[in-house]
Amino acid sequence: MSLFKARDWWSATLGEGEEFDQGCLCVGDVDNSGTGHDKVVVGSYMGMLRIFSPHASKTSEGGPADAQLLEVQLQNAIIQVELGKFVSCSELLHLAVLHPRKLSVYSVSGTAGNVEHGDQYQLKLVYEHNLQRTACNMTYGTFGGVTGHHSLCIQSMDGMLMFFEQDSYSFGRFLPGFLLPGPLTYNPRTDSFLTVSSARELESYKYETLAVATEAESRQDPNLPLKTGGKRLTPDWVFVLGEQALDLCVPSFSHASSHIFILGERNIYCLRDNGQIHFMKKLEFNPSCFLPYASVTDGTTNLLLGNHTNMLLVYQDVTLKWASQLSFIPVAVRVANFLDVKGVVVSLSSDGHLLCSYMGTDPSFFSTPKVDAREADYEQVEAEMKKLQKFIREATRTQDILPKTDSEDDLCITTTVSSSMDNPSVNKHKTHIKKQTHIRTFRCICNNKHRKSYFPLISVHSVGSSKVVVFSAFLNGHYPPADLTGDITVSYSSPTELNPKGVPKVLQSRFNLPLSLVCVACPPPKATKFKITVDTNQPPVDLSSIFREDKDGNSLAFQLLSGARVTVLASKTSQRYRIQSDSFEDMWLVVKELVHRFDQHFSKVGIKDFKKSFSGPLPLEEYFLSVDNHFQLRISAQKYQDLLSERAVQFRAIQRRLLTRFKDKTPAPLQNLDTLMDATYSQVMALAEAAEENRALLEEAFVRLRSATHLLVLLLSLWQGLTPDQTSILEATLLPLLQDTPQLGWEESCDAAVSHLLRTCLSQNPKDQATSLAQTGGSVLGLPSDTARLKKHITLLCERIGKGGRLTLASEANVQVPAQVQNLAVPGSPI
């Protein structure tokens, strides 16, 4: 059989950096045009909903933009999209969009324009349901034999089936023995629901059985004995698959068809409606998606099957009829009818390649390798088996989970940071002074005589040989960084007896940049705004013995390249050291360096009982200034985004009106539309520049917030003498993100993390811990209206730590969840 490529009829690339999956594609007459032509609806995990009407372009100017009817940015990720009669008293098709915590039903309508590109499509919300549990997938159909409209069934991540009849919630049921959610579909012929359990079994539940079973809300655990009325939920029949299912499908293109198709990881199953197997096909590849469709031969069914080798295969029952080469791995495939052609195959990849194609005859130059049909050498196979068994016995003799490393590593990394700086240079594109230092990235020494390692730019062959890579580091910005540490990762391959090509290995090394890279010594200022005092249990130390930059011995000032000054003062009579500056965030690097050099100094002189502390009070008010500054810039960024959207809509509306005037055979006065368009364009450009400037300020504010947070964590650690593990937990709680994103910011992430600690290890009531651990989900994180709640939680966190609260994650495993916990707390509720 010849191998052919799929003929491209229409294609588009959706967004950049977006992700798509199996349920993100559907086709149908979403706008109810009545022409019988399908539209393509695509939703992404980034919340972008797009609707296309593909058509063959007659000119070279046509493209995906001509076929795009609608593009809407929704607030939440889109898990699945479906078309059906989801509105009561209406025969029109509506669009159901499933989000993690919400189900929305929309109507799509089009309005004809007066010009060529004047058609406008609108997405109108009809109704929505806020879900109490995180959704996984959904299915729809005429549940209970009701005709004229469709009902919806949503499967949650914790195994609950939630039923919705149009704009009302019907009931919910827990699946018995649930562990992980599987694919879900509805069989209208038997009025039953099909799903695959974690035991790798296909289970069938009749709608009538689900309706009379025990209410899901009446018990928390589906495996607990019943305490109320109702029947225990059991499947009507079970079929053992023995593998995890990727998808389920119940074709409804023929009344005579009564088959259920299951796509497994290595097989395709076809069952009858009563659970008896009709046929099974073993696959020689990893499938990615499939779609049964009508066959021209009676008694058979055609299957479209995509796999991970970029192939689209056509089966008639178990017989391969055609194979087409795609340019990507399809995750979803549909068959649609468009204006110019019928039976178009619509496929979607995980990174947003949307393709409408048909089976063509462009030959592929790929040639299938010949199969080696020689007889097996049983003596050689037996010798190899004995050799492998020997390796297995030696590997399992120590009963270790991880393999033991050699006594000497293949490579070792030595990182050296130069203490000397280059001469200061002025960057032509920046106003600040740039200083740089050299870093010897790694020094690789090969210790094993028979090993050979490979690097992208480095090759180490002989024993004891080394390679040195030097690069420079400098301050790239007009504000100090939040951290002066860096990581170096070396990837290499090391051959073994079992794998001569090499086993991939990774080595890592961390280095610290010198403080002098971001500051210089300067005279101390006379007055400062913020002050921090660090106490020690040893006599005062001359600062000149710790900092080479110090000449006085009792005071030292640093001038940061960003402009702020930080002063370190040593008391002559007490064991205290004061750090002061006009900028709270800028003190972080100096305080960190001071504590680090104290540890080094007293370790060198042989003092083992050296302790450092902070007597308080904690500078929460100063810290909250950084929080408010960052939050206000996020609010401004959202306002700029909204204003840009409004001005862009206004600009496009003016363009359409001007285009109508220009194409009119009897030109009418412009009525200052051109002036209005120029003014709108100027506003759009000004808003874009302001938004870009605000983005730069937001990046700087987040770096300063990280510095202030690091300083607060250090002071809390010194204040209560926290262990390194407790300090790591606190730092991960207050710094859950390394950078802000439009979808998730620091404020809501930090509030959720702090709230979790307050309900678990820092809770004053053990029952609160059990309630927190028993809860099944919470609201979706979003930009809060203000920072009052976050400040309250951070203050409460510091108070409970100050009262002896123990930061640990081990207590969560020891808390038993009581069975009577019914009203679960929702993240975001008052502590």
ZAMARGU-4260 file (C-alpha; in steps of 0.2 Angstrom, whole numbers, plus 5000, padded with zeros to 4 digits):
<rodrens>
0) 5000/5000/5000 | 5006/5017/4996 | 5009/5031/5009 | 5001/5048/5005 | 5001/5065/5013
5) 4986/5073/5019 | 4981/5087/5006 | 4980/5104/5015 | 4964/5113/5011 | 4964/5126/5025
10) 4975/5129/5040 | 4979/5141/5054 | 4991/5143/5068 | 4982/5148/5084 | 4990/5160/5096
15) 5008/5158/5103 | 5012/5147/5118 | 4994/5141/5120 | 4990/5123/5124 | 4976/5112/5117
20) 4969/5095/5121 | 4956/5082/5116 | 4941/5092/5121 | 4946/5108/5114 | 4939/5105/5097
25) 4921/5104/5090 | 4912/5107/5074 | 4894/5112/5070 | 4882/5125/5064 | 4886/5136/5080
30) 4878/5152/5073 | 4862/5142/5067 | 4864/5149/5050 | 4853/5135/5042 | 4865/5133/5027
35) 4871/5116/5033 | 4889/5122/5033 | 4899/5118/5049 | 4910/5130/5059 | 4925/5125/5069
40) 4925/5130/5087 | 4942/5129/5097 | 4946/5133/5115 | 4963/5133/5123 | 4969/5131/5141
45) 4974/5149/5141 | 4955/5154/5140 | 4955/5159/5121 | 4939/5154/5112 | 4940/5155/5093
50) 4927/5151/5079 | 4931/5148/5061 | 4922/5146/5045 | 4935/5139/5034 | 4934/5141/5015
55) 4946/5139/5000 | 4954/5155/4996 | 4953/5160/4978 | 4966/5174/4979 | 4983/5174/4988
60) 4977/5188/5000 | 4965/5176/5009 | 4971/5168/5025 | 4966/5162/5042 | 4960/5179/5047
65) 4947/5179/5033 | 4939/5163/5040 | 4940/5168/5059 | 4922/5174/5064 | 4926/5177/5083
70) 4940/5177/5095 | 4936/5180/5114 | 4947/5180/5129 | 4938/5171/5143 | 4944/5172/5161
75) 4947/5154/5164 | 4955/5139/5155 | 4944/5130/5143 | 4944/5111/5146 | 4930/5106/5133
80) 4918/5114/5121 | 4902/5105/5115 | 4887/5110/5103 | 4869/5105/5108 | 4852/5111/5112
85) 4856/5117/5130 | 4843/5130/5131 | 4825/5126/5136 | 4811/5131/5124 | 4823/5133/5110
90) 4828/5122/5095 | 4844/5132/5091 | 4861/5125/5095 | 4871/5133/5109 | 4889/5132/5114
95) 4894/5124/5131 | 4911/5129/5137 | 4918/5119/5152 | 4930/5128/5164 | 4939/5121/5179
100) 4926/5128/5191 | 4912/5134/5179 | 4900/5128/5165 | 4895/5142/5153 | 4882/5141/5139
105) 4883/5154/5125 | 4873/5159/5110 | 4883/5164/5094 | 4874/5176/5082 | 4880/5184/5067
110) 4875/5201/5060 | 4877/5205/5041 | 4887/5221/5037 | 4886/5233/5023 | 4904/5230/5017
115) 4914/5214/5012 | 4922/5212/5029 | 4908/5219/5039 | 4899/5204/5046 | 4900/5204/5065
120) 4898/5189/5077 | 4894/5191/5095 | 4895/5178/5110 | 4882/5181/5122 | 4881/5172/5139
125) 4864/5163/5141 | 4867/5155/5158 | 4882/5148/5169 | 4884/5136/5183 | 4898/5139/5196
130) 4905/5122/5201 | 4909/5116/5219 | 4922/5104/5212 | 4935/5105/5199 | 4929/5098/5183
135) 4938/5085/5172 | 4927/5082/5157 | 4908/5082/5152 | 4896/5074/5140 | 4878/5078/5134
140) 4863/5070/5128 | 4844/5066/5130 | 4846/5059/5148 | 4831/5049/5153 | 4823/5049/5136
145) 4818/5067/5135 | 4817/5074/5118 | 4819/5091/5111 | 4834/5097/5122 | 4850/5091/5129
150) 4856/5089/5147 | 4874/5090/5153 | 4884/5078/5164 | 4901/5084/5171 | 4914/5073/5179
155) 4924/5081/5193 | 4942/5077/5198 | 4936/5068/5214 | 4924/5056/5205 | 4907/5065/5206
160) 4895/5065/5191 | 4885/5082/5191 | 4869/5083/5181 | 4862/5099/5174 | 4846/5101/5165
165) 4848/5118/5156 | 4849/5132/5169 | 4846/5121/5184 | 4856/5108/5194 | 4848/5091/5195
170) 4858/5080/5206 | 4876/5073/5209 | 4882/5055/5212 | 4899/5048/5217 | 4907/5034/5207
175) 4911/5019/5218 | 4929/5015/5220 | 4935/5031/5212 | 4953/5035/5211 | 4957/5045/5195
180) 4945/5052/5182 | 4943/5043/5165 | 4935/5047/5148 | 4916/5049/5149 | 4902/5047/5136
185) 4883/5045/5135 | 4875/5031/5125 | 4857/5037/5120 | 4852/5019/5114 | 4853/5012/5132
190) 4851/5029/5141 | 4867/5025/5150 | 4884/5033/5154 | 4901/5025/5150 | 4917/5028/5159
195) 4934/5019/5162 | 4939/5017/5180 | 4956/5017/5188 | 4955/4998/5188 | 4956/4999/5169
200) 4938/4993/5167 | 4924/5000/5156 | 4909/5003/5167 | 4891/5007/5162 | 4878/5016/5173
205) 4860/5018/5168 | 4853/5035/5170 | 4839/5028/5180 | 4851/5019/5192 | 4860/5035/5195
210) 4844/5045/5198 | 4838/5033/5212 | 4856/5031/5220 | 4861/5039/5236 | 4863/5058/5235
215) 4882/5064/5233 | 4879/5078/5245 | 4873/5066/5259 | 4890/5058/5262 | 4908/5063/5259
220) 4916/5047/5255 | 4907/5036/5242 | 4915/5020/5250 | 4907/5023/5267 | 4892/5013/5272
225) 4875/5021/5268 | 4866/5031/5282 | 4852/5038/5272 | 4839/5031/5260 | 4843/5027/5242
230) 4852/5013/5233 | 4870/5010/5233 | 4877/5014/5216 | 4884/4999/5206 | 4888/4998/5187
235) 4875/4988/5176 | 4890/4979/5167 | 4909/4980/5168 | 4921/4975/5154 | 4940/4973/5159
240) 4951/4982/5147 | 4968/4979/5155 | 4975/4996/5150 | 4970/5014/5152 | 4958/5021/5139
245) 4962/5037/5130 | 4944/5041/5123 | 4927/5033/5122 | 4914/5036/5108 | 4897/5030/5104
250) 4893/5033/5086 | 4875/5039/5082 | 4876/5041/5063 | 4865/5025/5060 | 4850/5018/5070
255) 4856/5001/5066 | 4873/5004/5073 | 4874/4998/5091 | 4893/4998/5095 | 4904/5006/5108
260) 4922/5011/5103 | 4936/5012/5116 | 4954/5019/5111 | 4966/5011/5123 | 4985/5014/5124
265) 4989/4999/5113 | 4972/4993/5107 | 4955/4998/5099 | 4940/4989/5106 | 4923/4988/5099
270) 4909/4982/5111 | 4890/4980/5109 | 4878/4989/5119 | 4877/4975/5132 | 4896/4975/5135
275) 4900/4960/5124 | 4915/4962/5113 | 4913/4963/5094 | 4931/4965/5089 | 4948/4971/5095
280) 4963/4978/5085 | 4980/4978/5092 | 4990/4993/5087 | 5009/4994/5083 | 5011/5012/5088
285) 5005/5025/5101 | 4988/5032/5097 | 4984/5050/5101 | 4965/5052/5096 | 4952/5043/5085
290) 4935/5046/5078 | 4922/5033/5071 | 4912/5039/5056 | 4900/5032/5044 | 4905/5019/5032
295) 4898/5016/5014 | 4898/4997/5017 | 4884/4990/5028 | 4888/4982/5044 | 4905/4991/5045
300) 4912/5007/5053 | 4926/5018/5048 | 4939/5025/5060 | 4950/5040/5059 | 4965/5036/5070
305) 4979/5048/5074 | 4996/5043/5082 | 5012/5050/5088 | 5021/5047/5072 | 5012/5061/5064
310) 5000/5049/5054 | 4982/5049/5051 | 4975/5031/5048 | 4959/5026/5041 | 4952/5009/5047
315) 4937/4999/5041 | 4934/4989/5057 | 4951/4981/5059 | 4957/4983/5041 | 4969/4998/5037
320) 4962/5006/5021 | 4972/5022/5020 | 4987/5031/5029 | 4991/5050/5027 | 5006/5060/5034
325) 5003/5075/5044 | 5015/5089/5050 | 5011/5087/5068 | 5004/5075/5081 | 4985/5077/5082
330) 4976/5077/5099 | 4958/5079/5092 | 4951/5075/5075 | 4933/5079/5068 | 4924/5077/5051
335) 4915/5093/5045 | 4905/5099/5029 | 4910/5116/5023 | 4904/5127/5009 | 4915/5121/4995
340) 4918/5103/5000 | 4911/5089/5011 | 4919/5077/5022 | 4934/5088/5027 | 4945/5081/5041
345) 4948/5094/5055 | 4963/5090/5066 | 4971/5100/5080 | 4988/5098/5088 | 4993/5102/5106
350) 5002/5118/5101 | 4988/5125/5091 | 4990/5119/5073 | 4973/5118/5066 | 4972/5109/5049
355) 4957/5105/5037 | 4963/5092/5025 | 4957/5078/5014 | 4965/5062/5008 | 4976/5066/4993
360) 4989/5058/4981 | 5005/5068/4985 | 5017/5054/4987 | 5029/5054/5002 | 5047/5050/5000
365) 5048/5041/5016 | 5052/5023/5013 | 5047/5009/5026 | 5063/5000/5032 | 5064/4982/5027
370) 5059/4970/5041 | 5073/4958/5046 | 5066/4941/5044 | 5080/4930/5049 | 5078/4917/5061
375) 5083/4920/5079 | 5099/4913/5086 | 5093/4905/5102 | 5110/4902/5109 | 5114/4921/5107
380) 5097/4925/5115 | 5100/4914/5130 | 5118/4921/5133 | 5111/4939/5133 | 5097/4933/5145
385) 5110/4926/5157 | 5120/4942/5156 | 5105/4953/5159 | 5099/4942/5174 | 5116/4944/5181
390) 5115/4963/5181 | 5098/4962/5188 | 5104/4952/5203 | 5118/4963/5206 | 5107/4979/5205
395) 5094/4972/5217 | 5106/4965/5230 | 5107/4981/5239 | 5088/4984/5238 | 5091/5003/5235
400) 5078/5014/5227 | 5091/5024/5218 | 5107/5017/5210 | 5123/5019/5219 | 5135/5031/5211
405) 5153/5027/5208 | 5166/5031/5222 | 5172/5045/5210 | 5161/5055/5199 | 5164/5056/5181
410) 5165/5074/5181 | 5167/5087/5195 | 5163/5106/5193 | 5173/5120/5202 | 5165/5137/5201
415) 5177/5152/5204 | 5171/5170/5204 | 5184/5183/5202 | 5185/5196/5216 | 5192/5209/5204
420) 5180/5220/5194 | 5183/5227/5177 | 5185/5246/5174 | 5168/5254/5176 | 5161/5258/5159
425) 5146/5268/5153 | 5132/5259/5143 | 5127/5270/5129 | 5109/5264/5130 | 5108/5265/5149
430) 5111/5279/5161 | 5118/5269/5175 | 5136/5263/5177 | 5140/5245/5172 | 5152/5235/5182
435) 5156/5217/5177 | 5166/5202/5185 | 5172/5186/5177 | 5166/5169/5182 | 5174/5153/5177
440) 5159/5143/5174 | 5165/5126/5178 | 5181/5116/5179 | 5177/5098/5173 | 5190/5085/5178
445) 5188/5067/5171 | 5192/5055/5185 | 5187/5038/5176 | 5199/5031/5164 | 5186/5023/5153
450) 5173/5036/5153 | 5171/5049/5139 | 5159/5064/5141 | 5152/5076/5129 | 5146/5094/5131
455) 5139/5106/5118 | 5156/5116/5117 | 5167/5105/5128 | 5174/5087/5125 | 5184/5079/5139
460) 5193/5063/5135 | 5208/5060/5145 | 5209/5056/5164 | 5212/5072/5174 | 5210/5084/5160
465) 5200/5100/5163 | 5191/5113/5153 | 5188/5131/5158 | 5174/5142/5152 | 5174/5161/5157
470) 5159/5173/5156 | 5155/5190/5163 | 5141/5196/5174 | 5135/5213/5176 | 5120/5223/5182
475) 5107/5225/5168 | 5095/5237/5175 | 5093/5253/5185 | 5088/5244/5201 | 5097/5231/5212
480) 5093/5212/5210 | 5084/5202/5222 | 5097/5189/5223 | 5116/5188/5219 | 5116/5169/5217
485) 5117/5159/5201 | 5116/5141/5196 | 5127/5131/5183 | 5120/5115/5175 | 5131/5103/5165
490) 5123/5090/5155 | 5134/5075/5148 | 5133/5057/5143 | 5143/5043/5151 | 5144/5026/5142
495) 5140/5010/5152 | 5142/4992/5148 | 5123/4991/5145 | 5122/5007/5135 | 5137/5011/5125
500) 5129/5027/5118 | 5129/5035/5135 | 5118/5038/5150 | 5113/5056/5152 | 5118/5064/5168
505) 5117/5081/5176 | 5128/5091/5188 | 5124/5107/5196 | 5134/5120/5205 | 5129/5136/5213
510) 5139/5152/5214 | 5138/5169/5223 | 5142/5185/5215 | 5151/5198/5225 | 5142/5212/5233
515) 5154/5225/5225 | 5146/5221/5208 | 5131/5231/5213 | 5138/5244/5225 | 5153/5254/5229
520) 5159/5261/5246 | 5154/5279/5250 | 5153/5291/5265 | 5139/5287/5276 | 5123/5299/5275
525) 5118/5309/5290 | 5100/5304/5291 | 5090/5288/5285 | 5072/5283/5285 | 5073/5264/5289
530) 5084/5255/5302 | 5087/5237/5307 | 5097/5231/5322 | 5105/5213/5322 | 5111/5207/5339
535) 5125/5194/5342 | 5132/5184/5357 | 5150/5189/5354 | 5160/5205/5358 | 5159/5218/5344
540) 5170/5215/5329 | 5179/5228/5319 | 5170/5230/5303 | 5187/5232/5294 | 5191/5213/5298
545) 5175/5208/5289 | 5173/5221/5275 | 5189/5226/5266 | 5179/5242/5260 | 5178/5248/5278
550) 5192/5261/5283 | 5184/5268/5299 | 5181/5251/5308 | 5164/5256/5316 | 5154/5262/5301
555) 5153/5258/5283 | 5142/5264/5269 | 5137/5257/5252 | 5131/5267/5237 | 5121/5255/5226
560) 5122/5258/5208 | 5103/5262/5208 | 5106/5277/5219 | 5101/5272/5237 | 5114/5271/5251
565) 5115/5258/5264 | 5125/5261/5280 | 5132/5248/5293 | 5136/5254/5310 | 5144/5243/5324
570) 5142/5248/5342 | 5158/5251/5352 | 5150/5245/5369 | 5136/5232/5364 | 5135/5217/5353
575) 5124/5226/5341 | 5125/5231/5322 | 5113/5243/5314 | 5109/5243/5295 | 5100/5259/5289
580) 5095/5266/5273 | 5082/5277/5264 | 5075/5262/5255 | 5069/5247/5264 | 5071/5234/5250
585) 5089/5239/5246 | 5095/5234/5264 | 5092/5216/5259 | 5108/5212/5250 | 5119/5221/5263
590) 5110/5212/5278 | 5112/5196/5269 | 5130/5199/5266 | 5133/5205/5284 | 5126/5189/5291
595) 5135/5178/5279 | 5152/5186/5283 | 5148/5185/5302 | 5146/5166/5300 | 5162/5165/5290
600) 5172/5176/5302 | 5167/5167/5318 | 5169/5150/5310 | 5187/5154/5305 | 5192/5160/5323
605) 5185/5143/5330 | 5169/5150/5339 | 5156/5137/5337 | 5142/5144/5348 | 5140/5160/5338
610) 5122/5166/5337 | 5114/5180/5329 | 5096/5187/5332 | 5084/5201/5329 | 5074/5208/5344
615) 5061/5216/5333 | 5048/5224/5331 | 5046/5217/5313 | 5045/5231/5300 | 5028/5225/5293
620) 5023/5243/5289 | 5038/5246/5279 | 5036/5229/5270 | 5018/5233/5266 | 5023/5248/5256
625) 5032/5237/5244 | 5016/5226/5243 | 5005/5241/5240 | 5016/5248/5227 | 5017/5232/5217
630) 4998/5229/5219 | 4994/5247/5212 | 5005/5244/5197 | 4995/5228/5194 | 4979/5237/5195
635) 4986/5250/5183 | 4991/5236/5171 | 4973/5229/5171 | 4966/5247/5168 | 4977/5250/5153
640) 4972/5233/5146 | 4954/5237/5147 | 4956/5255/5140 | 4966/5248/5125 | 4952/5235/5122
645) 4939/5249/5122 | 4950/5260/5110 | 4953/5246/5099 | 4935/5242/5097 | 4931/5260/5093
650) 4945/5261/5081 | 4939/5246/5071 | 4921/5253/5071 | 4927/5270/5064 | 4937/5260/5050
655) 4922/5251/5045 | 4912/5267/5043 | 4925/5275/5033 | 4926/5260/5022 | 4908/5261/5019
660) 4909/5279/5014 | 4923/5276/5003 | 4915/5262/4993 | 4898/5271/4991 | 4895/5276/4973
665) 4888/5293/4979 | 4901/5299/4992 | 4894/5307/5007 | 4903/5319/5019 | 4915/5311/5031
670) 4907/5321/5046 | 4925/5322/5054 | 4927/5303/5055 | 4944/5304/5048 | 4948/5317/5063
675) 4940/5305/5075 | 4951/5290/5068 | 4967/5300/5070 | 4962/5305/5088 | 4958/5287/5092
680) 4974/5281/5084 | 4984/5293/5095 | 4975/5287/5110 | 4979/5269/5106 | 4997/5273/5104
685) 4998/5284/5120 | 4989/5270/5130 | 5001/5257/5122 | 5016/5267/5127 | 5009/5270/5145
690) 5005/5251/5147 | 5023/5247/5141 | 5030/5260/5154 | 5019/5252/5167 | 5025/5235/5163
695) 5043/5240/5166 | 5038/5248/5182 | 5029/5232/5187 | 5044/5222/5184 | 5055/5233/5195
700) 5042/5233/5208 | 5041/5214/5209 | 5060/5213/5210 | 5060/5225/5225 | 5045/5216/5232
705) 5056/5200/5231 | 5070/5209/5240 | 5058/5215/5254 | 5051/5198/5256 | 5068/5190/5257
710) 5073/5203/5271 | 5057/5199/5280 | 5060/5180/5280 | 5078/5183/5286 | 5072/5194/5300
715) 5058/5181/5305 | 5072/5168/5305 | 5083/5178/5316 | 5069/5183/5327 | 5063/5166/5332
720) 5078/5155/5328 | 5070/5145/5314 | 5079/5130/5307 | 5084/5130/5288 | 5069/5118/5284
725) 5057/5130/5293 | 5065/5145/5284 | 5063/5136/5267 | 5044/5133/5271 | 5042/5151/5275
730) 5051/5157/5260 | 5041/5146/5248 | 5025/5153/5256 | 5029/5171/5255 | 5038/5169/5238
735) 5027/5157/5228 | 5031/5165/5211 | 5047/5170/5203 | 5038/5182/5191 | 5021/5189/5189
740) 5010/5183/5174 | 4993/5190/5168 | 4984/5175/5174 | 4992/5173/5191 | 5000/5186/5202
745) 5010/5187/5218 | 4996/5193/5229 | 4983/5179/5226 | 4997/5166/5226 | 5004/5172/5243
750) 4987/5174/5251 | 4983/5156/5246 | 4999/5149/5253 | 4998/5159/5269 | 4980/5154/5272
755) 4985/5136/5270 | 4998/5138/5284 | 4986/5146/5295 | 4974/5132/5293 | 4987/5118/5295
760) 5003/5119/5305 | 4999/5136/5312 | 4981/5133/5317 | 4976/5136/5335 | 4963/5122/5333
765) 4967/5105/5328 | 4949/5103/5320 | 4954/5117/5308 | 4968/5107/5302 | 4956/5092/5298
770) 4944/5103/5290 | 4957/5111/5278 | 4964/5094/5274 | 4947/5087/5270 | 4942/5101/5258
775) 4940/5096/5240 | 4943/5112/5231 | 4942/5131/5232 | 4939/5146/5221 | 4949/5151/5206
780) 4963/5163/5211 | 4962/5180/5204 | 4967/5198/5206 | 4960/5204/5223 | 4951/5221/5225
785) 4963/5226/5238 | 4978/5220/5249 | 4969/5222/5266 | 4966/5204/5268 | 4983/5199/5262
790) 4991/5211/5275 | 4980/5204/5289 | 4985/5186/5285 | 5004/5190/5284 | 5002/5199/5301
795) 4993/5184/5308 | 5006/5173/5302 | 5020/5183/5310 | 5010/5183/5326 | 5008/5165/5327
800) 5026/5161/5323 | 5031/5174/5337 | 5020/5164/5349 | 5029/5148/5345 | 5020/5141/5330
805) 5030/5127/5322 | 5032/5128/5303 | 5031/5110/5296 | 5023/5100/5283 | 5024/5083/5292
810) 5009/5087/5303 | 4997/5086/5288 | 5000/5067/5287 | 4996/5064/5305 | 4979/5073/5305
815) 4964/5062/5304 | 4950/5069/5294 | 4934/5066/5305 | 4919/5058/5295 | 4907/5071/5302
820) 4916/5086/5293 | 4903/5091/5280 | 4903/5110/5278 | 4921/5112/5271 | 4930/5128/5272
825) 4933/5137/5255 | 4950/5145/5252 | 4948/5163/5254 | 4936/5162/5268 | 4940/5171/5285
830) 4953/5163/5296
</rodrens>
